[in-house]
Amino acid sequence: MNLFTRCTGELFPGTNEARCTLQDLTSLGYNILHFAFYIATVGATAYIVYGAFVIIVSRDSSGELTRGKKIIQDAVIGIVVIAAAWLIVNSLFWLVGIQCPWYKLTGCKF
């Protein structure tokens, strides 16, 4: 996955470099958020595995069992918060009438 996007606007006079447009900026924001979502998902998965490990090795210690359950609960809450944030952003754009993804604002019908 390429985090940075190439600018797609008109060329600067006398060069081969393109100007960046609003769509390029929103695409960069989308790429950064997409990357952060992957990192958070991997982190939450590792946290769940760690919580399960704590539960498995807790033996009969109720304190460690409770700690393992809390770790898993926090990881699941984190995943729910991330998914809810994505859903809220997309829903808000849908409610105001934007008919395309929020990261492609240029050329959309408002």
Chimera marker file (.cmm) of the C-alpha trace (Angstrom):
<marker_set name="trace">
<marker id="1" x="0.000" y="0.000" z="0.000" r="1" g="1" b="0" radius="0.5"/>
<marker id="2" x="1.379" y="3.388" z="-1.008" r="1" g="1" b="0" radius="0.5"/>
<marker id="3" x="0.713" y="5.878" z="1.782" r="1" g="1" b="0" radius="0.5"/>
<marker id="4" x="1.400" y="8.986" z="-0.268" r="1" g="1" b="0" radius="0.5"/>
<marker id="5" x="-0.489" y="9.869" z="-3.430" r="1" g="1" b="0" radius="0.5"/>
<marker id="6" x="0.841" y="11.576" z="-6.499" r="1" g="1" b="0" radius="0.5"/>
<marker id="7" x="-0.593" y="14.978" z="-7.340" r="1" g="1" b="0" radius="0.5"/>
<marker id="8" x="-2.968" y="14.881" z="-10.304" r="1" g="1" b="0" radius="0.5"/>
<marker id="9" x="-3.539" y="18.567" z="-11.063" r="1" g="1" b="0" radius="0.5"/>
<marker id="10" x="-2.170" y="20.574" z="-13.967" r="1" g="1" b="0" radius="0.5"/>
<marker id="11" x="1.587" y="20.742" z="-14.447" r="1" g="1" b="0" radius="0.5"/>
<marker id="12" x="3.703" y="23.604" z="-13.131" r="1" g="1" b="0" radius="0.5"/>
<marker id="13" x="5.039" y="25.696" z="-16.043" r="1" g="1" b="0" radius="0.5"/>
<marker id="14" x="8.283" y="24.288" z="-17.366" r="1" g="1" b="0" radius="0.5"/>
<marker id="15" x="8.346" y="21.237" z="-15.098" r="1" g="1" b="0" radius="0.5"/>
<marker id="16" x="7.034" y="17.695" z="-14.933" r="1" g="1" b="0" radius="0.5"/>
<marker id="17" x="5.531" y="18.202" z="-11.462" r="1" g="1" b="0" radius="0.5"/>
<marker id="18" x="1.766" y="18.375" z="-11.043" r="1" g="1" b="0" radius="0.5"/>
<marker id="19" x="-0.110" y="20.646" z="-8.663" r="1" g="1" b="0" radius="0.5"/>
<marker id="20" x="-1.993" y="18.994" z="-5.842" r="1" g="1" b="0" radius="0.5"/>
<marker id="21" x="-5.766" y="19.280" z="-5.776" r="1" g="1" b="0" radius="0.5"/>
<marker id="22" x="-8.353" y="18.926" z="-3.013" r="1" g="1" b="0" radius="0.5"/>
<marker id="23" x="-8.925" y="15.334" z="-4.100" r="1" g="1" b="0" radius="0.5"/>
<marker id="24" x="-5.201" y="14.623" z="-3.692" r="1" g="1" b="0" radius="0.5"/>
<marker id="25" x="-5.320" y="16.010" z="-0.151" r="1" g="1" b="0" radius="0.5"/>
<marker id="26" x="-8.404" y="13.996" z="0.794" r="1" g="1" b="0" radius="0.5"/>
<marker id="27" x="-6.844" y="10.883" z="-0.765" r="1" g="1" b="0" radius="0.5"/>
<marker id="28" x="-3.770" y="11.409" z="1.415" r="1" g="1" b="0" radius="0.5"/>
<marker id="29" x="-6.012" y="11.725" z="4.479" r="1" g="1" b="0" radius="0.5"/>
<marker id="30" x="-7.820" y="8.545" z="3.477" r="1" g="1" b="0" radius="0.5"/>
<marker id="31" x="-4.533" y="6.668" z="3.040" r="1" g="1" b="0" radius="0.5"/>
<marker id="32" x="-3.284" y="7.795" z="6.452" r="1" g="1" b="0" radius="0.5"/>
<marker id="33" x="-6.548" y="6.805" z="8.162" r="1" g="1" b="0" radius="0.5"/>
<marker id="34" x="-6.619" y="3.485" z="6.301" r="1" g="1" b="0" radius="0.5"/>
<marker id="35" x="-3.059" y="2.757" z="7.442" r="1" g="1" b="0" radius="0.5"/>
<marker id="36" x="-3.930" y="3.732" z="11.034" r="1" g="1" b="0" radius="0.5"/>
<marker id="37" x="-6.969" y="1.442" z="10.902" r="1" g="1" b="0" radius="0.5"/>
<marker id="38" x="-4.763" y="-1.491" z="9.888" r="1" g="1" b="0" radius="0.5"/>
<marker id="39" x="-2.254" y="-0.730" z="12.639" r="1" g="1" b="0" radius="0.5"/>
<marker id="40" x="-5.033" y="-0.428" z="15.242" r="1" g="1" b="0" radius="0.5"/>
<marker id="41" x="-6.610" y="-3.691" z="14.095" r="1" g="1" b="0" radius="0.5"/>
<marker id="42" x="-3.309" y="-5.556" z="14.333" r="1" g="1" b="0" radius="0.5"/>
<marker id="43" x="-2.648" y="-3.985" z="17.743" r="1" g="1" b="0" radius="0.5"/>
<marker id="44" x="-6.095" y="-4.909" z="19.052" r="1" g="1" b="0" radius="0.5"/>
<marker id="45" x="-5.698" y="-8.473" z="17.790" r="1" g="1" b="0" radius="0.5"/>
<marker id="46" x="-2.349" y="-8.775" z="19.552" r="1" g="1" b="0" radius="0.5"/>
<marker id="47" x="-3.931" y="-7.339" z="22.702" r="1" g="1" b="0" radius="0.5"/>
<marker id="48" x="-6.722" y="-9.937" z="22.551" r="1" g="1" b="0" radius="0.5"/>
<marker id="49" x="-4.157" y="-12.724" z="22.161" r="1" g="1" b="0" radius="0.5"/>
<marker id="50" x="-2.197" y="-11.332" z="25.117" r="1" g="1" b="0" radius="0.5"/>
<marker id="51" x="-5.382" y="-11.208" z="27.223" r="1" g="1" b="0" radius="0.5"/>
<marker id="52" x="-6.144" y="-14.817" z="26.319" r="1" g="1" b="0" radius="0.5"/>
<marker id="53" x="-2.594" y="-15.790" z="27.291" r="1" g="1" b="0" radius="0.5"/>
<marker id="54" x="-3.016" y="-14.076" z="30.668" r="1" g="1" b="0" radius="0.5"/>
<marker id="55" x="-6.259" y="-16.001" z="31.216" r="1" g="1" b="0" radius="0.5"/>
<marker id="56" x="-4.670" y="-19.322" z="30.239" r="1" g="1" b="0" radius="0.5"/>
<marker id="57" x="-1.680" y="-18.949" z="32.553" r="1" g="1" b="0" radius="0.5"/>
<marker id="58" x="-3.694" y="-17.439" z="35.417" r="1" g="1" b="0" radius="0.5"/>
<marker id="59" x="-4.348" y="-20.908" z="36.822" r="1" g="1" b="0" radius="0.5"/>
<marker id="60" x="-6.700" y="-20.365" z="39.737" r="1" g="1" b="0" radius="0.5"/>
<marker id="61" x="-5.773" y="-16.771" z="40.457" r="1" g="1" b="0" radius="0.5"/>
<marker id="62" x="-8.978" y="-14.746" z="40.262" r="1" g="1" b="0" radius="0.5"/>
<marker id="63" x="-6.982" y="-11.492" z="40.031" r="1" g="1" b="0" radius="0.5"/>
<marker id="64" x="-5.138" y="-12.614" z="36.914" r="1" g="1" b="0" radius="0.5"/>
<marker id="65" x="-8.332" y="-14.009" z="35.397" r="1" g="1" b="0" radius="0.5"/>
<marker id="66" x="-10.049" y="-10.657" z="35.905" r="1" g="1" b="0" radius="0.5"/>
<marker id="67" x="-7.012" y="-8.863" z="34.437" r="1" g="1" b="0" radius="0.5"/>
<marker id="68" x="-7.090" y="-11.054" z="31.316" r="1" g="1" b="0" radius="0.5"/>
<marker id="69" x="-10.807" y="-10.444" z="30.829" r="1" g="1" b="0" radius="0.5"/>
<marker id="70" x="-10.257" y="-6.681" z="31.213" r="1" g="1" b="0" radius="0.5"/>
<marker id="71" x="-7.498" y="-6.738" z="28.586" r="1" g="1" b="0" radius="0.5"/>
<marker id="72" x="-9.759" y="-8.518" z="26.082" r="1" g="1" b="0" radius="0.5"/>
<marker id="73" x="-12.676" y="-6.220" z="26.924" r="1" g="1" b="0" radius="0.5"/>
<marker id="74" x="-10.527" y="-3.099" z="26.340" r="1" g="1" b="0" radius="0.5"/>
<marker id="75" x="-9.327" y="-4.438" z="22.979" r="1" g="1" b="0" radius="0.5"/>
<marker id="76" x="-12.878" y="-5.174" z="21.814" r="1" g="1" b="0" radius="0.5"/>
<marker id="77" x="-14.020" y="-1.704" z="22.941" r="1" g="1" b="0" radius="0.5"/>
<marker id="78" x="-11.155" y="-0.199" z="20.941" r="1" g="1" b="0" radius="0.5"/>
<marker id="79" x="-12.200" y="-2.050" z="17.795" r="1" g="1" b="0" radius="0.5"/>
<marker id="80" x="-15.815" y="-0.931" z="18.294" r="1" g="1" b="0" radius="0.5"/>
<marker id="81" x="-14.714" y="2.710" z="18.725" r="1" g="1" b="0" radius="0.5"/>
<marker id="82" x="-12.643" y="2.568" z="15.530" r="1" g="1" b="0" radius="0.5"/>
<marker id="83" x="-15.513" y="1.040" z="13.552" r="1" g="1" b="0" radius="0.5"/>
<marker id="84" x="-17.982" y="3.555" z="15.017" r="1" g="1" b="0" radius="0.5"/>
<marker id="85" x="-15.743" y="6.488" z="14.043" r="1" g="1" b="0" radius="0.5"/>
<marker id="86" x="-15.593" y="5.254" z="10.458" r="1" g="1" b="0" radius="0.5"/>
<marker id="87" x="-19.364" y="4.730" z="10.405" r="1" g="1" b="0" radius="0.5"/>
<marker id="88" x="-20.063" y="8.197" z="11.834" r="1" g="1" b="0" radius="0.5"/>
<marker id="89" x="-17.882" y="9.971" z="9.248" r="1" g="1" b="0" radius="0.5"/>
<marker id="90" x="-19.449" y="8.086" z="6.343" r="1" g="1" b="0" radius="0.5"/>
<marker id="91" x="-22.973" y="8.573" z="7.712" r="1" g="1" b="0" radius="0.5"/>
<marker id="92" x="-22.495" y="12.317" z="8.179" r="1" g="1" b="0" radius="0.5"/>
<marker id="93" x="-21.338" y="12.724" z="4.598" r="1" g="1" b="0" radius="0.5"/>
<marker id="94" x="-24.265" y="10.614" z="3.404" r="1" g="1" b="0" radius="0.5"/>
<marker id="95" x="-26.736" y="12.700" z="5.453" r="1" g="1" b="0" radius="0.5"/>
<marker id="96" x="-25.520" y="16.003" z="4.011" r="1" g="1" b="0" radius="0.5"/>
<marker id="97" x="-25.939" y="14.617" z="0.513" r="1" g="1" b="0" radius="0.5"/>
<marker id="98" x="-22.423" y="13.819" z="-0.643" r="1" g="1" b="0" radius="0.5"/>
<marker id="99" x="-22.865" y="11.032" z="-3.183" r="1" g="1" b="0" radius="0.5"/>
<marker id="100" x="-19.318" y="9.716" z="-3.239" r="1" g="1" b="0" radius="0.5"/>
<marker id="101" x="-16.685" y="8.598" z="-0.740" r="1" g="1" b="0" radius="0.5"/>
<marker id="102" x="-15.414" y="11.399" z="1.521" r="1" g="1" b="0" radius="0.5"/>
<marker id="103" x="-11.877" y="10.983" z="0.238" r="1" g="1" b="0" radius="0.5"/>
<marker id="104" x="-12.912" y="11.820" z="-3.360" r="1" g="1" b="0" radius="0.5"/>
<marker id="105" x="-14.650" y="15.174" z="-2.880" r="1" g="1" b="0" radius="0.5"/>
<marker id="106" x="-13.628" y="16.704" z="-6.215" r="1" g="1" b="0" radius="0.5"/>
<marker id="107" x="-16.229" y="16.125" z="-8.913" r="1" g="1" b="0" radius="0.5"/>
<marker id="108" x="-18.913" y="14.847" z="-6.531" r="1" g="1" b="0" radius="0.5"/>
<marker id="109" x="-22.554" y="15.821" z="-6.481" r="1" g="1" b="0" radius="0.5"/>
<marker id="110" x="-23.461" y="17.766" z="-3.358" r="1" g="1" b="0" radius="0.5"/>
<link id1="1" id2="2" r="1" g="1" b="0" radius="0.2"/>
<link id1="2" id2="3" r="1" g="1" b="0" radius="0.2"/>
<link id1="3" id2="4" r="1" g="1" b="0" radius="0.2"/>
<link id1="4" id2="5" r="1" g="1" b="0" radius="0.2"/>
<link id1="5" id2="6" r="1" g="1" b="0" radius="0.2"/>
<link id1="6" id2="7" r="1" g="1" b="0" radius="0.2"/>
<link id1="7" id2="8" r="1" g="1" b="0" radius="0.2"/>
<link id1="8" id2="9" r="1" g="1" b="0" radius="0.2"/>
<link id1="9" id2="10" r="1" g="1" b="0" radius="0.2"/>
<link id1="10" id2="11" r="1" g="1" b="0" radius="0.2"/>
<link id1="11" id2="12" r="1" g="1" b="0" radius="0.2"/>
<link id1="12" id2="13" r="1" g="1" b="0" radius="0.2"/>
<link id1="13" id2="14" r="1" g="1" b="0" radius="0.2"/>
<link id1="14" id2="15" r="1" g="1" b="0" radius="0.2"/>
<link id1="15" id2="16" r="1" g="1" b="0" radius="0.2"/>
<link id1="16" id2="17" r="1" g="1" b="0" radius="0.2"/>
<link id1="17" id2="18" r="1" g="1" b="0" radius="0.2"/>
<link id1="18" id2="19" r="1" g="1" b="0" radius="0.2"/>
<link id1="19" id2="20" r="1" g="1" b="0" radius="0.2"/>
<link id1="20" id2="21" r="1" g="1" b="0" radius="0.2"/>
<link id1="21" id2="22" r="1" g="1" b="0" radius="0.2"/>
<link id1="22" id2="23" r="1" g="1" b="0" radius="0.2"/>
<link id1="23" id2="24" r="1" g="1" b="0" radius="0.2"/>
<link id1="24" id2="25" r="1" g="1" b="0" radius="0.2"/>
<link id1="25" id2="26" r="1" g="1" b="0" radius="0.2"/>
<link id1="26" id2="27" r="1" g="1" b="0" radius="0.2"/>
<link id1="27" id2="28" r="1" g="1" b="0" radius="0.2"/>
<link id1="28" id2="29" r="1" g="1" b="0" radius="0.2"/>
<link id1="29" id2="30" r="1" g="1" b="0" radius="0.2"/>
<link id1="30" id2="31" r="1" g="1" b="0" radius="0.2"/>
<link id1="31" id2="32" r="1" g="1" b="0" radius="0.2"/>
<link id1="32" id2="33" r="1" g="1" b="0" radius="0.2"/>
<link id1="33" id2="34" r="1" g="1" b="0" radius="0.2"/>
<link id1="34" id2="35" r="1" g="1" b="0" radius="0.2"/>
<link id1="35" id2="36" r="1" g="1" b="0" radius="0.2"/>
<link id1="36" id2="37" r="1" g="1" b="0" radius="0.2"/>
<link id1="37" id2="38" r="1" g="1" b="0" radius="0.2"/>
<link id1="38" id2="39" r="1" g="1" b="0" radius="0.2"/>
<link id1="39" id2="40" r="1" g="1" b="0" radius="0.2"/>
<link id1="40" id2="41" r="1" g="1" b="0" radius="0.2"/>
<link id1="41" id2="42" r="1" g="1" b="0" radius="0.2"/>
<link id1="42" id2="43" r="1" g="1" b="0" radius="0.2"/>
<link id1="43" id2="44" r="1" g="1" b="0" radius="0.2"/>
<link id1="44" id2="45" r="1" g="1" b="0" radius="0.2"/>
<link id1="45" id2="46" r="1" g="1" b="0" radius="0.2"/>
<link id1="46" id2="47" r="1" g="1" b="0" radius="0.2"/>
<link id1="47" id2="48" r="1" g="1" b="0" radius="0.2"/>
<link id1="48" id2="49" r="1" g="1" b="0" radius="0.2"/>
<link id1="49" id2="50" r="1" g="1" b="0" radius="0.2"/>
<link id1="50" id2="51" r="1" g="1" b="0" radius="0.2"/>
<link id1="51" id2="52" r="1" g="1" b="0" radius="0.2"/>
<link id1="52" id2="53" r="1" g="1" b="0" radius="0.2"/>
<link id1="53" id2="54" r="1" g="1" b="0" radius="0.2"/>
<link id1="54" id2="55" r="1" g="1" b="0" radius="0.2"/>
<link id1="55" id2="56" r="1" g="1" b="0" radius="0.2"/>
<link id1="56" id2="57" r="1" g="1" b="0" radius="0.2"/>
<link id1="57" id2="58" r="1" g="1" b="0" radius="0.2"/>
<link id1="58" id2="59" r="1" g="1" b="0" radius="0.2"/>
<link id1="59" id2="60" r="1" g="1" b="0" radius="0.2"/>
<link id1="60" id2="61" r="1" g="1" b="0" radius="0.2"/>
<link id1="61" id2="62" r="1" g="1" b="0" radius="0.2"/>
<link id1="62" id2="63" r="1" g="1" b="0" radius="0.2"/>
<link id1="63" id2="64" r="1" g="1" b="0" radius="0.2"/>
<link id1="64" id2="65" r="1" g="1" b="0" radius="0.2"/>
<link id1="65" id2="66" r="1" g="1" b="0" radius="0.2"/>
<link id1="66" id2="67" r="1" g="1" b="0" radius="0.2"/>
<link id1="67" id2="68" r="1" g="1" b="0" radius="0.2"/>
<link id1="68" id2="69" r="1" g="1" b="0" radius="0.2"/>
<link id1="69" id2="70" r="1" g="1" b="0" radius="0.2"/>
<link id1="70" id2="71" r="1" g="1" b="0" radius="0.2"/>
<link id1="71" id2="72" r="1" g="1" b="0" radius="0.2"/>
<link id1="72" id2="73" r="1" g="1" b="0" radius="0.2"/>
<link id1="73" id2="74" r="1" g="1" b="0" radius="0.2"/>
<link id1="74" id2="75" r="1" g="1" b="0" radius="0.2"/>
<link id1="75" id2="76" r="1" g="1" b="0" radius="0.2"/>
<link id1="76" id2="77" r="1" g="1" b="0" radius="0.2"/>
<link id1="77" id2="78" r="1" g="1" b="0" radius="0.2"/>
<link id1="78" id2="79" r="1" g="1" b="0" radius="0.2"/>
<link id1="79" id2="80" r="1" g="1" b="0" radius="0.2"/>
<link id1="80" id2="81" r="1" g="1" b="0" radius="0.2"/>
<link id1="81" id2="82" r="1" g="1" b="0" radius="0.2"/>
<link id1="82" id2="83" r="1" g="1" b="0" radius="0.2"/>
<link id1="83" id2="84" r="1" g="1" b="0" radius="0.2"/>
<link id1="84" id2="85" r="1" g="1" b="0" radius="0.2"/>
<link id1="85" id2="86" r="1" g="1" b="0" radius="0.2"/>
<link id1="86" id2="87" r="1" g="1" b="0" radius="0.2"/>
<link id1="87" id2="88" r="1" g="1" b="0" radius="0.2"/>
<link id1="88" id2="89" r="1" g="1" b="0" radius="0.2"/>
<link id1="89" id2="90" r="1" g="1" b="0" radius="0.2"/>
<link id1="90" id2="91" r="1" g="1" b="0" radius="0.2"/>
<link id1="91" id2="92" r="1" g="1" b="0" radius="0.2"/>
<link id1="92" id2="93" r="1" g="1" b="0" radius="0.2"/>
<link id1="93" id2="94" r="1" g="1" b="0" radius="0.2"/>
<link id1="94" id2="95" r="1" g="1" b="0" radius="0.2"/>
<link id1="95" id2="96" r="1" g="1" b="0" radius="0.2"/>
<link id1="96" id2="97" r="1" g="1" b="0" radius="0.2"/>
<link id1="97" id2="98" r="1" g="1" b="0" radius="0.2"/>
<link id1="98" id2="99" r="1" g="1" b="0" radius="0.2"/>
<link id1="99" id2="100" r="1" g="1" b="0" radius="0.2"/>
<link id1="100" id2="101" r="1" g="1" b="0" radius="0.2"/>
<link id1="101" id2="102" r="1" g="1" b="0" radius="0.2"/>
<link id1="102" id2="103" r="1" g="1" b="0" radius="0.2"/>
<link id1="103" id2="104" r="1" g="1" b="0" radius="0.2"/>
<link id1="104" id2="105" r="1" g="1" b="0" radius="0.2"/>
<link id1="105" id2="106" r="1" g="1" b="0" radius="0.2"/>
<link id1="106" id2="107" r="1" g="1" b="0" radius="0.2"/>
<link id1="107" id2="108" r="1" g="1" b="0" radius="0.2"/>
<link id1="108" id2="109" r="1" g="1" b="0" radius="0.2"/>
<link id1="109" id2="110" r="1" g="1" b="0" radius="0.2"/>
</marker_set>
